[in-house]
Amino acid sequence: MNHVLIVDDEAEIRESLEGILREEGYLVTTSATATEALELVRDADYDVVLLDIWLPDRDGLEALAEIRHLENSSIPEVVIISGHGTIESAVRATKLGAYDFLEKPLSLERTLIVVNNAMRARQMREDNAEFARQLSSRGNVTGQSVAMKALRQQIKLMAPTNGRVLIFGESGTGKELIGKAMHMASLRKERPFVELNCAAIPEDYIESELFGYRHGAVPGGPQEKRGTFERADGGTLFLDEVGDMSLKTQAKVLRALDEQRFLPVGASHPVHVDVRVIAATNKDLEEEIARGNFREDLFYRLNVIPFYVPPLRDRKEDIPLLVKEFLEEFGPRYGRPHMEMSEDALAALRQYHWPGNVRELRNLVERVLILNPKVQRIEKKHLPMLVYRGPKLTESGRISTKSEEFSSLVEAREAYEREFILKKLDEFHGNISRAAEGLGLERSHLYRKMKALGVSVKES
């Protein structure tokens, strides 16, 4: 629950604000002095502090300065309250880090709006800080392949500009990570990074997600909502899977990009924003244009700076670095901070064709850790069978066919039987009797077949 601290020496104001804020669902604490308020902020996590500028024990602006420099707490947003408001005091409060400035007598309606906006600002600041920590801990863009070195260089050159970016690549290659790295290397890194997956939002709702709405324009929703364009003001808006956006929505996005303003649903006045758009897609947009599914003018607006993220099969020399990164990410989470992977396991991963790209590799590493709770070193036998029994990559990077893997019909038949038996054993979780039934064999016959093919019960 969001927590508000009210600091004012007038009991009537404290009680009035406490009552209205509690009715709105906030958790509220009150204080009559700056000294007590500072102790409260040091000991508890507050989202917003409503701070009177004239307090009996000390100046409210001095208390503001101390709050903004606290190191042992999550810093709240501070809204200054004054009965003798002047331009000079308002300017000083802003320079000291106040979120807003309210004059007495207080308008309860304006107070609620300011508190609500301050809550959002504080949440956004916390989200951005967490995002920065995550990005820093994982590194920018992992990989020492030629393609990834070139990509990092491209980010370094293009990130400080305001040019729009269009990132191409298969699903799971890390297009979102590239977008985040662009933001963190840009001049907007202190401002919000807001994401919207265009494929995940139903057509009926995507306009309100992008542009927001006012005055209860959406039945059953809150009275108003800020869209992603508005929340990204001053920062970066990442539009993922932009190729799945409808033509109707594309037209409105095109206009917003051209004018840097838009009209929220139900609003009478446009909202002006300063937003850098980074879009990503796993589709061939030029092909989509030819089919009439994507606007050519929007494509050229977005494709100012094109980026291409290669699939994992084209940079398999990066797999050991990625595995190390994911082990460092998941190992501590599952109580094994010093996990490592053997060379034979890494060799198997390098031979796999990775249709799900980096996302599939990340999920695989986590799954292996979960399914092998006592293991400190991941061996080839701990990997899913699909990895080392599925299609392999040839030296040229092409997925090999089954016919290329065998020198005789007998060898091919035995390999097929072995793979089919292992699949059934997996399907029945190693239960020999149920696997035999599923294969249409007697249990003893299956045992003999497994022995002949070199399939052990442990392996299954």
C-alpha positions as CSV (number, residue, x, y, z in Angstrom):
1,M,0.0,0.0,0.0
2,N,1.3,3.5,-0.8
3,H,2.5,5.4,2.3
4,V,2.1,9.2,2.8
5,L,3.7,11.2,5.6
6,I,2.0,14.5,6.5
7,V,4.2,17.0,8.3
8,D,2.3,20.1,9.5
9,D,2.1,21.9,12.9
10,E,-1.7,22.6,12.4
11,A,-3.7,19.7,13.7
12,E,-6.8,20.6,11.6
13,I,-4.7,20.4,8.4
14,R,-3.2,17.1,9.4
15,E,-6.5,15.6,10.3
16,S,-8.2,16.9,7.1
17,L,-5.4,15.6,4.8
18,E,-5.2,12.3,6.7
19,G,-9.0,11.7,6.3
20,I,-9.1,12.4,2.6
21,L,-6.0,10.4,1.8
22,R,-7.2,7.4,3.8
23,E,-10.5,7.5,1.9
24,E,-8.4,7.2,-1.3
25,G,-6.7,4.1,0.0
26,Y,-3.4,5.5,1.2
27,L,-1.6,4.5,4.3
28,V,-1.0,7.7,6.3
29,T,1.3,8.8,9.1
30,T,1.3,12.3,10.6
31,S,3.9,14.5,12.4
32,A,3.9,18.0,13.8
33,T,7.7,18.6,13.7
34,A,10.6,18.4,11.3
35,T,12.7,16.5,13.8
36,E,10.1,13.7,14.3
37,A,9.5,13.6,10.5
38,L,13.2,13.0,9.7
39,E,13.3,10.1,12.2
40,L,10.2,8.6,10.6
41,V,11.6,8.8,7.1
42,R,14.9,7.2,8.3
43,D,13.0,4.3,9.9
44,A,10.3,3.6,7.3
45,D,9.6,3.6,3.6
46,Y,7.4,6.5,2.5
47,D,6.3,7.2,-1.1
48,V,5.3,10.9,-0.6
49,V,5.9,13.5,2.2
50,L,3.6,16.5,2.4
51,L,5.9,18.9,4.2
52,D,4.9,22.3,5.6
53,I,7.5,25.0,5.0
54,W,6.9,26.7,8.4
55,L,7.5,24.3,11.3
56,P,8.0,25.1,15.0
57,D,11.4,23.4,15.4
58,R,13.1,24.2,12.1
59,D,12.6,25.4,8.5
60,G,10.8,22.9,6.2
61,L,13.2,23.6,3.4
62,E,16.1,22.5,5.6
63,A,14.2,19.3,6.3
64,L,13.6,18.8,2.6
65,A,17.3,19.1,1.9
66,E,18.1,16.4,4.5
67,I,15.4,14.1,3.2
68,R,16.7,14.4,-0.4
69,H,20.2,13.4,0.8
70,L,19.3,10.4,3.0
71,E,21.5,7.4,2.1
72,N,20.0,4.7,4.3
73,S,16.4,4.8,3.0
74,S,14.4,4.8,-0.2
75,I,14.0,8.6,-0.8
76,P,10.3,9.7,-1.1
77,E,9.0,12.5,-3.3
78,V,8.4,15.7,-1.2
79,V,5.6,18.1,-1.8
80,I,6.0,21.5,0.0
81,I,3.0,23.1,1.6
82,S,3.1,26.8,2.4
83,G,0.6,29.4,3.8
84,H,2.9,32.2,2.7
85,G,4.0,31.1,-0.8
86,T,6.4,33.2,-2.7
87,I,8.1,32.7,-6.1
88,E,11.4,32.7,-4.3
89,S,10.5,29.9,-1.9
90,A,8.9,27.9,-4.7
91,V,12.1,28.2,-6.8
92,R,14.3,27.3,-3.8
93,A,12.1,24.2,-3.0
94,T,12.3,23.1,-6.6
95,K,16.1,23.4,-6.6
96,L,16.3,21.4,-3.4
97,G,14.4,18.6,-5.1
98,A,10.7,19.2,-4.2
99,Y,8.3,17.4,-6.5
100,D,5.7,20.2,-6.3
101,F,4.5,23.2,-4.3
102,L,1.0,23.6,-2.7
103,E,-0.3,26.9,-1.3
104,K,-2.7,27.2,1.7
105,P,-5.7,27.1,1.9
106,L,-5.3,23.7,0.2
107,S,-7.5,22.5,-2.6
108,L,-8.2,18.9,-1.7
109,E,-8.8,18.1,-5.4
110,R,-5.4,19.5,-6.4
111,T,-3.7,17.9,-3.5
112,L,-5.0,14.5,-4.5
113,I,-3.8,15.0,-8.1
114,V,-0.4,16.1,-6.9
115,V,0.0,13.2,-4.5
116,N,-1.1,10.8,-7.2
117,N,1.4,12.2,-9.7
118,A,4.2,12.2,-7.1
119,M,3.4,8.5,-6.4
120,R,3.8,7.7,-10.1
121,A,7.0,9.7,-10.3
122,R,8.5,7.9,-7.4
123,Q,7.5,4.5,-8.7
124,M,9.0,5.4,-12.1
125,R,12.2,6.6,-10.4
126,E,12.5,3.3,-8.5
127,D,11.7,1.2,-11.7
128,N,14.4,3.1,-13.6
129,A,16.9,2.6,-10.8
130,E,16.2,-1.1,-10.7
131,F,16.4,-1.3,-14.5
132,A,19.8,0.4,-14.4
133,R,21.0,-2.0,-11.7
134,Q,19.8,-5.0,-13.7
135,L,21.4,-3.8,-16.9
136,S,24.7,-3.0,-15.1
137,S,24.8,-6.4,-13.5
138,R,24.2,-8.2,-16.8
139,G,26.5,-6.0,-18.9
140,N,25.4,-4.1,-21.9
141,V,25.4,-6.5,-24.9
142,T,27.2,-9.9,-24.2
143,G,29.4,-11.5,-26.9
144,Q,32.8,-11.4,-28.5
145,S,31.7,-12.4,-32.0
146,V,32.3,-10.0,-34.8
147,A,28.6,-9.3,-35.1
148,M,28.2,-8.4,-31.4
149,K,31.3,-6.2,-31.4
150,A,29.9,-4.3,-34.4
151,L,26.6,-4.0,-32.6
152,R,28.2,-2.5,-29.5
153,Q,30.1,0.0,-31.7
154,Q,26.9,0.9,-33.5
155,I,25.1,1.5,-30.1
156,K,28.0,3.7,-28.9
157,L,27.8,5.9,-32.1
158,M,24.0,6.1,-32.4
159,A,22.8,6.2,-28.8
160,P,23.6,9.8,-28.0
161,T,21.5,11.0,-31.0
162,N,17.7,11.5,-31.1
163,G,17.3,9.4,-34.3
164,R,14.6,6.8,-34.2
165,V,15.8,3.2,-34.2
166,L,14.3,0.1,-35.8
167,I,15.7,-3.2,-34.5
168,F,15.3,-6.3,-36.7
169,G,15.9,-9.9,-35.6
170,E,14.3,-13.2,-34.9
171,S,12.2,-13.8,-31.7
172,G,14.5,-14.3,-28.7
173,T,17.6,-12.6,-30.1
174,G,17.6,-9.8,-27.5
175,K,16.1,-6.9,-29.3
176,E,14.7,-5.5,-26.1
177,L,18.1,-5.6,-24.5
178,I,19.6,-3.6,-27.4
179,G,16.8,-1.1,-26.9
180,K,17.6,-0.8,-23.2
181,A,21.3,-0.5,-23.9
182,M,20.6,2.3,-26.4
183,H,18.6,4.2,-23.8
184,M,21.3,3.7,-21.1
185,A,24.0,5.1,-23.4
186,S,21.8,8.0,-24.5
187,L,21.4,11.6,-23.2
188,R,18.0,10.5,-22.0
189,K,19.2,7.8,-19.6
190,E,18.0,9.7,-16.5
191,R,14.5,9.8,-17.9
192,P,12.0,6.9,-18.3
193,F,12.3,3.9,-20.5
194,V,8.8,2.7,-21.2
195,E,8.0,-0.6,-23.0
196,L,4.9,-1.7,-24.9
197,N,4.5,-5.0,-26.6
198,C,2.2,-4.2,-29.6
199,A,1.4,-7.9,-30.1
200,A,0.3,-8.5,-26.5
201,I,-2.4,-5.7,-26.4
202,P,-5.8,-6.4,-27.9
203,E,-6.8,-4.1,-30.8
204,D,-9.6,-2.5,-28.7
205,Y,-7.2,-1.4,-26.0
206,I,-3.9,-0.5,-27.8
207,E,-4.9,3.1,-28.5
208,S,-5.6,3.8,-24.8
209,E,-2.4,2.0,-23.9
210,L,-0.4,4.2,-26.3
211,F,-2.2,7.6,-25.7
212,G,-4.1,7.2,-22.4
213,Y,-7.6,8.4,-21.7
214,R,-9.4,11.1,-19.7
215,H,-12.6,11.5,-17.7
216,G,-13.4,7.8,-17.4
217,A,-13.5,7.3,-21.2
218,V,-12.9,3.5,-20.6
219,P,-15.8,1.9,-18.7
220,G,-14.8,0.1,-15.5
221,G,-11.3,1.7,-15.5
222,P,-9.9,4.6,-13.5
223,Q,-11.0,8.2,-14.2
224,E,-7.9,8.8,-16.2
225,K,-4.8,7.0,-17.4
226,R,-1.5,8.2,-18.8
227,G,-0.5,6.3,-21.9
228,T,3.0,5.0,-22.8
229,F,3.8,8.1,-24.9
230,E,3.0,10.4,-22.0
231,R,4.9,8.3,-19.5
232,A,7.9,8.2,-21.7
233,D,8.0,12.0,-22.0
234,G,11.6,13.1,-22.0
235,G,12.8,9.5,-22.3
236,T,12.5,6.5,-24.6
237,L,9.5,4.6,-25.8
238,F,10.3,1.0,-26.9
239,L,7.6,-0.4,-29.2
240,D,8.2,-4.2,-29.4
241,E,6.7,-6.3,-32.2
242,V,5.7,-3.1,-34.0
243,G,4.9,-5.1,-37.1
244,D,1.8,-6.5,-35.3
245,M,0.2,-3.1,-35.0
246,S,-3.0,-2.6,-36.9
247,L,-3.2,-0.1,-39.8
248,K,-5.6,2.1,-37.8
249,T,-3.2,2.4,-34.9
250,Q,-0.2,2.8,-37.3
251,A,-1.9,6.0,-38.6
252,K,-2.2,7.5,-35.2
253,V,1.3,6.6,-34.2
254,L,2.6,8.1,-37.4
255,R,0.9,11.4,-36.5
256,A,2.2,11.4,-33.0
257,L,5.7,10.9,-34.3
258,D,5.4,13.7,-36.8
259,E,3.8,16.2,-34.4
260,Q,5.2,15.0,-31.0
261,R,1.7,15.4,-29.7
262,F,-1.5,13.4,-29.5
263,L,-5.1,13.5,-28.1
264,P,-5.8,11.0,-25.3
265,V,-9.1,9.2,-25.6
266,G,-11.9,11.4,-24.3
267,A,-9.6,14.5,-24.0
268,S,-10.3,17.9,-25.5
269,H,-6.7,19.2,-25.5
270,P,-3.7,17.5,-27.0
271,V,-0.7,16.4,-24.9
272,H,2.8,17.5,-26.1
273,V,5.7,15.2,-25.5
274,D,9.4,14.8,-26.3
275,V,9.9,11.1,-26.9
276,R,12.5,9.0,-28.7
277,V,11.0,5.9,-30.2
278,I,12.9,2.7,-30.6
279,A,10.9,0.0,-32.4
280,A,11.6,-3.7,-32.8
281,T,10.2,-6.4,-35.1
282,N,10.8,-10.1,-36.0
283,K,9.0,-9.5,-39.4
284,D,10.2,-8.4,-42.7
285,L,8.5,-5.0,-42.8
286,E,9.2,-4.4,-46.5
287,E,7.4,-7.6,-47.2
288,E,4.6,-6.6,-44.9
289,I,4.4,-3.2,-46.9
290,A,4.1,-5.1,-50.1
291,R,1.2,-7.2,-48.6
292,G,-0.6,-4.0,-47.4
293,N,-0.1,-4.9,-43.7
294,F,2.3,-2.0,-42.8
295,R,2.4,1.6,-43.8
296,E,5.4,2.6,-45.9
297,D,5.5,6.1,-44.5
298,L,5.6,4.8,-40.9
299,F,8.4,2.4,-41.9
300,Y,10.5,5.3,-43.1
301,R,9.8,7.3,-40.0
302,L,10.9,4.5,-37.7
303,N,13.8,3.2,-39.9
304,V,16.1,6.2,-39.4
305,I,18.8,4.0,-37.7
306,P,18.4,0.3,-38.5
307,F,19.9,-2.4,-36.3
308,Y,20.1,-6.1,-37.0
309,V,20.5,-8.6,-34.1
310,P,21.9,-11.9,-35.5
311,P,20.4,-15.2,-34.4
312,L,22.3,-17.3,-31.8
313,R,23.2,-20.0,-34.4
314,D,25.2,-17.3,-36.3
315,R,27.3,-16.4,-33.3
316,K,27.7,-19.7,-31.4
317,E,31.2,-18.6,-30.2
318,D,29.2,-16.3,-27.8
319,I,27.4,-19.2,-26.1
320,P,30.1,-19.8,-23.3
321,L,29.9,-16.1,-22.3
322,L,26.1,-16.1,-22.3
323,V,26.0,-19.3,-20.2
324,K,28.4,-17.8,-17.7
325,E,26.2,-14.7,-17.5
326,F,23.0,-16.8,-16.9
327,L,24.7,-19.0,-14.3
328,E,25.8,-15.8,-12.5
329,E,22.2,-14.6,-12.7
330,F,20.4,-17.8,-11.6
331,G,23.0,-19.5,-9.5
332,P,22.7,-17.2,-6.4
333,R,18.9,-17.3,-6.8
334,Y,18.9,-21.0,-6.4
335,G,21.5,-21.1,-3.7
336,R,24.5,-22.1,-5.9
337,P,26.6,-19.0,-6.6
338,H,29.6,-20.8,-8.0
339,M,28.0,-22.9,-10.8
340,E,29.9,-23.8,-13.9
341,M,29.4,-25.8,-17.1
342,S,31.7,-28.5,-18.4
343,E,33.4,-28.3,-21.9
344,D,31.4,-31.2,-23.3
345,A,28.1,-29.6,-22.3
346,L,29.2,-26.3,-23.9
347,A,30.2,-28.2,-27.0
348,A,26.8,-29.7,-27.2
349,L,25.2,-26.3,-26.8
350,R,27.4,-25.0,-29.6
351,Q,26.1,-27.8,-31.9
352,Y,22.4,-27.1,-31.2
353,H,20.5,-24.9,-33.7
354,W,18.7,-22.7,-31.1
355,P,15.4,-21.9,-32.8
356,G,14.4,-19.8,-29.7
357,N,17.8,-18.0,-29.7
358,V,19.2,-16.3,-26.6
359,R,15.8,-16.5,-24.8
360,E,15.8,-20.3,-25.2
361,L,19.4,-20.6,-23.9
362,R,18.5,-18.5,-20.8
363,N,15.4,-20.6,-20.1
364,L,17.5,-23.8,-20.6
365,V,20.1,-22.7,-18.1
366,E,17.5,-21.9,-15.5
367,R,15.6,-25.2,-16.1
368,V,18.8,-27.2,-15.7
369,L,19.5,-25.5,-12.4
370,I,16.0,-26.2,-11.1
371,L,16.0,-29.9,-12.2
372,N,19.4,-30.6,-10.7
373,P,19.4,-29.1,-7.3
374,K,22.5,-30.8,-5.9
375,V,24.7,-30.2,-8.9
376,Q,27.5,-27.7,-8.8
377,R,28.9,-28.4,-12.3
378,I,26.6,-28.9,-15.3
379,E,27.6,-31.9,-17.5
380,K,26.3,-32.9,-20.9
381,K,24.1,-35.6,-19.2
382,H,22.2,-32.8,-17.4
383,L,21.1,-31.1,-20.6
384,P,17.7,-31.8,-22.1
385,M,18.0,-34.6,-24.7
386,L,16.7,-32.2,-27.4
387,V,20.0,-30.3,-27.2
388,Y,22.3,-33.2,-28.0
389,R,20.0,-35.5,-29.9
390,G,18.2,-32.9,-32.0
391,P,19.3,-31.4,-35.3
392,K,23.0,-30.4,-35.4
393,L,24.7,-27.5,-37.0
394,T,27.3,-28.2,-39.7
395,E,30.6,-26.4,-39.9
396,S,29.0,-23.9,-42.3
397,G,26.3,-23.2,-39.7
398,R,23.6,-25.1,-41.7
399,I,21.2,-27.4,-39.9
400,S,22.2,-31.0,-40.8
401,T,19.7,-33.5,-42.1
402,K,19.3,-37.0,-40.6
403,S,20.6,-38.5,-43.8
404,E,24.0,-36.7,-43.4
405,E,24.5,-38.2,-40.0
406,F,24.6,-41.9,-40.8
407,S,26.8,-44.0,-43.1
408,S,24.4,-47.0,-43.4
409,L,20.7,-47.9,-43.3
410,V,21.3,-50.1,-40.2
411,E,23.0,-47.2,-38.3
412,A,20.1,-44.8,-39.3
413,R,17.4,-47.3,-38.2
414,E,19.2,-47.9,-34.8
415,A,19.5,-44.2,-34.2
416,Y,15.8,-43.7,-35.0
417,E,14.8,-46.5,-32.7
418,R,17.0,-45.2,-29.9
419,E,15.6,-41.6,-30.3
420,F,12.0,-42.9,-30.3
421,I,12.5,-45.0,-27.2
422,L,14.1,-42.1,-25.4
423,K,11.2,-39.9,-26.4
424,K,8.8,-42.4,-24.9
425,L,10.8,-42.7,-21.7
426,D,10.8,-38.9,-21.4
427,E,7.1,-38.9,-22.0
428,F,6.4,-41.4,-19.2
429,H,9.1,-39.9,-16.8
430,G,11.3,-43.0,-17.0
431,N,8.6,-45.5,-16.1
432,I,9.7,-48.6,-18.1
433,S,6.3,-50.4,-17.9
434,R,4.3,-47.4,-19.2
435,A,6.9,-46.7,-21.9
436,A,6.7,-50.3,-23.0
437,E,2.9,-50.1,-23.2
438,G,3.2,-46.9,-25.2
439,L,5.6,-48.5,-27.6
440,G,3.4,-51.7,-28.0
441,L,6.2,-53.9,-26.6
442,E,6.5,-56.3,-23.7
443,R,8.5,-54.9,-20.8
444,S,11.2,-57.6,-21.2
445,H,11.5,-56.9,-24.9
446,L,11.9,-53.2,-24.2
447,Y,14.7,-53.9,-21.7
448,R,16.5,-56.0,-24.3
449,K,16.1,-53.4,-27.0
450,M,17.4,-50.7,-24.6
451,K,20.5,-52.8,-23.8
452,A,21.2,-53.4,-27.5
453,L,20.9,-49.7,-28.3
454,G,22.9,-48.6,-25.3
455,V,20.0,-46.8,-23.6
456,S,20.2,-46.9,-19.8
457,V,17.4,-46.3,-17.3
458,K,19.4,-43.5,-15.7
459,E,19.8,-41.8,-19.0
460,S,16.0,-41.7,-19.5
